[in-house]
Amino acid sequence: MSKQHTNIQMFSDALLFYTSLIDDINSAKKSIFIEIYRFRNDQIGIKIRDSLLQKCKEGVVVKLLIDSWGAASSYSFFQELINEGAELRFFKKIKLNWDGFTKSHRRNHRKVIVIDENITYIGSANISSYALNWRESIFRIEGKIAEKFIEVFYENFKIYDKYFYDKTAYTKSIKYRGFEILRDVPSLLHQPVQKKYLSLIQKAKKEIVIETPYFLPGSHLRKALMDASERGVAVKIIIPKKSDVHALDILSSKYLGELHEHKVMIYFFQPHNLHSKLFLVDRKCFVIGSSNFDYRSFRYMHELCLAGENKDLVKQIITHVDDTLSKSIPFDYIGWSKRPAIQRFFEWLLVPFRHLF
């Protein structure tokens, strides 16, 4: 395979990612596209906004698509930026009407930034100070694949306030020199990211590694993971000891015992919240991006992932995973089996709402 990119760099530390991003923004000459779930009005958000403002004043094209629910900011926060020519769209504002919950629950969870049609950031991190000490997974990729991500950005830019659109077209994968861009939209039928996971799990021969902040897969994925383990594949699930969504931690706990009984290895990352989103099979095939390993991402979210077999990228993922495991502890099955009755009750109580976390 010919050389695809001049450079691929992985960031596990959010602060290093923000530092690199600000440097790239400050060096931008032509354009900056940002599609992201959260862009907060805080120290990091202000620094990045002000860097974008300076670029606008220099004539750089700046376009932003931010989820209206997750944003934690408003038009007023970006007003000076807009006055200087930036184009901002908030994805699907929450509206109160008869089917408001159904519509409002479908969010844009994607996290991709493209600079000068050559630098792409894709991964797990939002633009926010509150997650500075979280463990993330963000990739900075140099190369013409950036142009494909710009095409994806513009397509979502068009439907930022739409409820009805051609979901088949909007979930069609995009292949580029050994890579595959996977696009999820809210749908019960079209779920390319979950289908990719399922396919890779079924084909795995030696090892499966899943690193995710929210682990709540449906029955088909759970069975596939258990079947893989039973046929001799080392299945490793790494989740935070305590995530930022406590109710999901409780519900997720319900399924850990069954997975352990089928030889699936579960680890808890201890230092702080683990927010990275990685999927690696046989130390060869990867899926990276914004998607969590749960019902909500697969069914209700606009997600964006990159799949492939790039050796440089895989090497960095392996280093990252090894470091994550060194700071994690294994699942305590005996302790889990003795968990309090009140926890079991809440696990049972939350099951009907598993699609909403």
C-alpha positions in Angstrom: 0.0 0.0 0.0 1.3 3.4 -0.9 1.9 6.1 1.8 -1.5 7.5 2.6 -0.7 10.3 5.0 2.3 12.5 5.9 1.6 12.1 9.6 -0.8 10.5 12.1 -0.6 11.4 15.7 -2.8 10.1 18.6 -3.6 12.2 21.7 -4.7 10.4 24.9 -4.4 13.7 26.9 -7.0 16.3 26.3 -4.7 19.2 27.1 -2.1 18.1 24.5 -4.9 17.8 22.0 -6.2 21.3 22.7 -2.6 22.7 22.5 -2.1 21.1 19.1 -5.5 22.2 17.8 -4.9 25.8 18.8 -1.5 25.7 17.1 -3.1 24.4 13.9 -5.9 26.9 14.0 -3.4 29.8 14.5 -1.5 28.5 11.5 -4.6 28.1 9.2 -4.5 29.9 5.9 -7.7 28.9 4.1 -10.5 27.2 6.1 -11.6 25.6 9.4 -14.6 23.3 9.7 -15.8 22.2 13.1 -18.6 19.7 13.8 -18.8 18.9 17.5 -21.2 18.0 20.2 -20.0 20.4 22.9 -18.3 23.7 22.6 -18.5 25.2 26.1 -18.2 28.8 27.3 -15.2 28.1 29.5 -11.4 28.5 29.5 -10.8 26.1 26.7 -13.8 27.2 24.7 -12.9 30.9 25.0 -9.3 30.2 23.8 -10.4 28.3 20.8 -13.2 30.8 20.0 -10.7 33.7 20.2 -8.3 31.9 17.9 -11.1 31.3 15.4 -12.0 35.0 15.7 -8.5 36.1 14.7 -8.6 33.7 11.7 -11.9 35.2 10.6 -10.3 38.7 10.7 -7.5 37.3 8.5 -10.0 36.1 5.9 -10.0 32.4 6.8 -13.3 30.6 6.1 -14.7 29.3 9.4 -17.8 27.1 9.7 -19.2 25.5 12.8 -21.9 22.9 13.4 -22.6 22.5 17.1 -25.2 20.4 18.8 -27.7 22.7 20.4 -28.3 20.5 23.4 -24.7 19.5 24.2 -23.2 22.9 23.3 -23.3 24.5 26.8 -23.0 27.8 24.9 -25.2 30.1 22.9 -25.2 32.5 19.9 -24.1 35.3 22.1 -20.9 33.5 23.0 -20.1 33.4 19.2 -21.6 36.7 18.2 -18.3 38.5 17.5 -17.1 35.5 15.5 -20.4 35.6 13.5 -20.0 39.4 13.0 -16.5 38.7 11.4 -18.0 36.3 8.9 -18.0 32.9 10.6 -21.0 30.7 9.8 -22.5 29.0 12.8 -25.4 26.5 12.9 -26.8 24.9 16.1 -27.9 21.4 15.3 -31.6 20.8 16.0 -32.8 23.1 18.7 -35.0 21.5 21.3 -38.7 22.3 20.6 -41.7 21.7 22.8 -44.4 19.9 20.8 -46.4 16.7 20.8 -43.4 14.6 19.6 -40.8 16.9 21.1 -39.0 14.1 23.0 -38.7 11.9 20.0 -37.2 14.7 17.9 -35.2 16.3 20.6 -33.5 13.1 21.7 -31.8 12.7 18.3 -28.5 14.6 18.7 -25.3 15.3 16.7 -22.6 13.6 18.7 -19.9 13.8 16.0 -16.5 15.3 16.8 -14.4 16.2 13.7 -12.3 19.3 12.9 -10.8 19.9 9.4 -8.2 22.6 8.8 -6.9 23.9 5.5 -8.3 20.8 3.7 -5.3 18.8 4.9 -5.5 18.3 8.7 -8.2 16.3 10.3 -8.9 15.8 14.0 -11.3 12.9 14.7 -12.0 11.2 18.0 -13.7 11.4 21.4 -13.0 14.9 22.8 -15.3 17.9 22.9 -14.2 21.5 23.3 -14.4 21.9 27.1 -12.4 22.5 30.2 -14.4 20.2 32.4 -12.8 17.1 30.7 -9.2 18.3 30.9 -8.1 15.3 33.0 -10.1 12.7 31.2 -8.5 10.0 29.1 -9.4 10.6 25.5 -8.6 9.2 22.0 -8.1 11.8 19.3 -6.3 11.4 16.1 -4.6 14.2 14.0 -4.3 13.0 10.4 -2.6 14.9 7.6 -3.6 14.1 4.1 -6.3 14.4 1.4 -8.8 12.3 3.4 -9.6 15.7 4.9 -11.5 16.6 1.8 -13.8 13.6 2.4 -14.5 14.8 5.9 -15.4 18.3 4.5 -17.9 16.6 2.2 -19.4 14.9 5.2 -19.5 18.1 7.1 -21.4 19.9 4.4 -24.0 17.1 4.1 -24.7 17.4 7.8 -24.6 21.2 7.6 -27.6 21.0 5.2 -29.8 19.0 7.5 -28.9 20.7 10.8 -32.6 21.5 11.4 -34.2 18.7 9.4 -36.1 15.7 10.7 -36.8 14.0 7.4 -34.0 13.2 4.9 -32.7 10.2 2.9 -31.1 8.1 5.6 -29.8 5.6 3.1 -27.7 8.3 1.5 -26.6 9.8 4.8 -25.3 6.4 6.1 -23.5 5.3 3.0 -19.9 4.6 3.9 -17.1 6.5 2.2 -14.0 4.6 1.2 -10.6 6.3 0.7 -7.3 4.5 0.2 -7.8 1.7 2.7 -9.9 3.8 5.1 -13.7 3.8 5.5 -15.7 6.7 6.9 -18.7 5.4 8.8 -21.7 7.6 9.4 -24.5 6.9 11.8 -27.8 8.9 11.9 -30.8 8.3 14.2 -32.3 5.1 12.8 -33.5 1.6 13.8 -32.7 0.3 10.4 -29.5 2.0 9.3 -26.8 1.5 11.9 -23.5 1.1 10.0 -21.2 1.6 13.0 -22.9 -1.2 15.0 -22.9 -3.4 11.9 -19.2 -2.8 11.5 -18.5 -3.8 15.1 -20.6 -6.9 14.7 -18.8 -8.0 11.5 -15.3 -7.5 13.0 -16.3 -9.3 16.2 -17.5 -12.3 14.2 -14.3 -12.4 12.1 -11.9 -11.9 15.0 -9.3 -14.6 15.5 -7.1 -13.6 18.4 -8.1 -10.4 20.2 -10.8 -7.8 20.6 -10.2 -4.6 22.5 -13.1 -2.2 23.3 -12.4 1.0 25.2 -15.5 3.1 25.9 -16.9 5.4 28.5 -20.4 3.9 28.2 -20.8 0.2 27.7 -24.3 -0.9 27.1 -24.5 -3.1 23.9 -27.7 -4.8 22.8 -28.2 -8.6 22.9 -26.7 -9.2 19.5 -23.4 -7.5 20.3 -23.2 -9.1 23.7 -23.8 -12.6 22.2 -21.2 -11.9 19.6 -18.6 -10.9 22.2 -19.4 -14.0 24.3 -19.3 -16.3 21.3 -15.9 -14.8 20.3 -14.5 -15.4 23.8 -15.8 -19.0 23.8 -14.0 -19.7 20.6 -10.7 -18.6 22.1 -10.6 -14.9 21.2 -9.2 -12.7 24.0 -12.0 -10.2 24.5 -11.1 -7.1 26.6 -13.5 -4.4 27.6 -12.1 -1.3 29.3 -14.5 1.1 30.9 -14.2 3.8 33.6 -14.5 2.8 37.2 -16.9 5.7 37.5 -18.1 7.6 34.5 -19.9 11.0 34.4 -23.2 9.2 33.9 -23.9 7.4 37.2 -27.2 5.9 36.1 -25.6 4.3 33.1 -22.9 2.8 35.3 -25.6 1.1 37.4 -27.4 -0.3 34.3 -24.2 -1.4 32.7 -23.2 -3.4 35.8 -26.3 -5.6 35.2 -24.6 -7.2 32.2 -21.0 -7.6 33.4 -21.5 -10.8 35.3 -22.9 -12.7 32.3 -20.0 -11.5 30.1 -17.5 -12.5 32.7 -19.1 -16.0 33.0 -18.4 -16.3 29.2 -14.7 -15.5 29.7 -15.0 -11.9 28.5 -12.3 -9.8 30.4 -13.5 -6.6 31.9 -11.3 -3.8 33.3 -12.0 -0.6 35.1 -9.9 2.4 34.5 -9.2 4.0 37.9 -7.4 7.4 37.8 -10.3 9.5 36.4 -13.0 9.3 33.8 -12.1 7.3 30.6 -13.8 9.0 27.7 -11.9 7.4 24.8 -13.7 5.4 22.1 -11.7 2.7 20.5 -12.3 -0.7 18.9 -9.4 -2.9 17.8 -9.5 -6.4 16.4 -6.4 -8.7 16.1 -4.1 -5.7 16.5 -4.9 -4.9 12.9 -8.4 -3.6 12.3 -9.6 -0.5 14.1 -12.7 1.7 14.5 -12.2 5.1 16.0 -14.4 8.2 16.4 -17.3 9.6 18.4 -19.5 6.5 18.8 -20.0 5.0 22.3 -20.6 1.2 22.6 -24.3 1.6 23.7 -27.9 1.7 22.5 -28.1 5.5 22.4 -25.2 6.0 20.0 -26.4 3.3 17.7 -30.0 4.3 17.6 -30.4 8.0 18.2 -27.1 9.8 17.4 -25.4 11.3 14.5 -22.0 9.6 14.9 -18.8 9.6 12.8 -16.1 7.0 12.8 -13.1 6.0 10.8 -12.2 2.3 10.2 -9.2 0.7 8.6 -5.9 -1.1 9.0 -3.3 1.6 9.0 -0.2 0.3 10.7 1.0 3.6 12.1 -2.4 4.3 13.6 -2.8 0.8 15.0 0.7 1.0 16.6 -0.3 4.1 18.5 -3.6 2.6 19.6 -1.8 -0.4 21.0 0.5 1.8 23.0 -2.5 3.7 24.3 -4.4 0.6 25.3 -1.4 -0.9 27.0 -1.0 2.2 29.1 -4.8 2.3 29.9 -4.6 -1.3 31.1 -1.7 -0.6 33.3 -3.9 1.9 35.1 -6.9 -0.4 35.3 -8.1 -3.2 37.6 -10.0 -6.3 36.6 -13.7 -6.9 37.2 -14.4 -8.4 40.6 -17.0 -11.1 39.9 -17.3 -12.2 43.5 -17.8 -8.6 44.7 -20.3 -8.1 41.9 -22.3 -11.2 42.8 -22.6 -9.8 46.3 -23.7 -6.3 45.3 -26.5 -4.8 47.4 -30.1 -5.6 46.7 -30.8 -1.9 46.2 -28.3 -1.8 43.3 -29.9 -4.9 41.7 -33.3 -3.2 42.1 -32.1 0.0 40.3 -30.5 -2.2 37.6 -33.9 -3.8 37.0 -35.7 -0.5 37.2 -33.5 1.2 34.5 -33.7 -1.6 31.9 -36.7 -0.2 30.1 -34.8 3.1 29.7 -31.6 1.5 28.4 -32.0 3.2 25.0 -31.9 6.7 26.5 -28.5 6.6 28.2 
